Amino acid sequence: MDKQDFCESCEQKHNCQEVYRQLGKAEGPSVVSKVVVAFLLPLVVFVVSLVVFEKILDGAISRTELRAGVSFLLALSVTCVFVVGCSLLARRKIKEQRAKSKTTDKS
């Protein structure tokens, strides 16, 4: 049974098609910047900080395994601080926007 046969025998086919039609026409703000900040930027921060810590610790720690482990933990901590910082900034921005919208609603 292919897709068209399945839809033809469905009692909700008109509602289903209308829902998908409306979803296709939905408009809203772009979320690209939020996706980049939420997913891609922490990865970049981690990789860059890992490379930096590897270079810094190259002369300080002679054992490769220990240097890799310490670099990993330091890069992970920098990334966690970055993510928490972004989260706090986002919350602050949301609070400011809500406060701004409340003052415009009262006017």
Protein Blocks (a to p, Z undefined) as FASTA:
>chain_A
ZZklmmmmpmklmmmmmmmmmmmmpccddfklmmmmmmmmmmmmmmmmmmmmmmmmmmmp
mblklmmmmmmmmmmmmmmmmmmmmmmmmmmmmmmmmmmmmmmmmZZ
